Amino acid sequence: MVVVLLLGTVVLTVSCRPAPLVDKRVKVTPEIVTPILAPAPPGVAAEQVLPRQDESLAKAVLSLSEILATLPRPTYLPAPDAPAPADSSGDADVSVEAQHAYVAGRLAFQQRRYSEALSHLNETLRRAPHAAEALKLAGIIHQDQGNAVRAAIYLEQALVQDSSDLESLLLLARLELRQRRFETAIAILGHGMTLPTTRIDPALRPMIAQFLAGALESEGYDAAAIAAYRENLLEPLPVHRSSRFAGELYLLMRQRDEAWRAVGDAHNRLAQHAEAL
């Protein structure tokens, strides 16, 4: 229907059309929009950079403390709420003979006379079974000789006596990583990150953070891995030639570009694209 209105010299024409009929029996289904993700760059696996979803995403956003609360805790580590251990390296009253045997064992180790060193350390442990430093050194010697099983036994015993020893923690975690037991390594290194860094080799904390970051990334804990990587990336690394880990720390400094790339990939997997740049 068309209605013509005359207003002065202006003619207005109004068209009145009935609204279209809608069949209420027809169900309208909302359109499902599927996001189109850009392909991963050449040479990069899709799962390395594409955003996570569902359970994978819920796992990826956990903090380190939340992760540690869900993982089995090795028996040689104290409970999270346990009081801080006293500053001790084993037996409070080590005999003079045990001390002499330990010094002789350490000297033999420094001179790469490993069989002789182990002989002296066995004598030390016969006289002082709970001497943490002797247990640790025995573990180091077995590790250097490629006997990972014996090394782990001694390092675990050393941590039973002194769970605050960062070097024992790092060495044992590295053995676990080589066996791809990432969850155990995370539990060990996570405990190490909670310990104070006074009166220790300054290279230990950066090494622990780096190994922890790699283990977290391997298990899909992206947010916690980012935090661990940034522990080293945002601060200058302490380089001391006297450190047992000086060579590894120097290598770590040369791998900073790779660490930044890992942080960017983790941000992408969390769909935090702005932070990845």
Beta strands, then each sheet from edge to edge (+ up, - down):
strand 1: 2-7
strand 2: 10-15
sheet 1: 1+ 2-
end
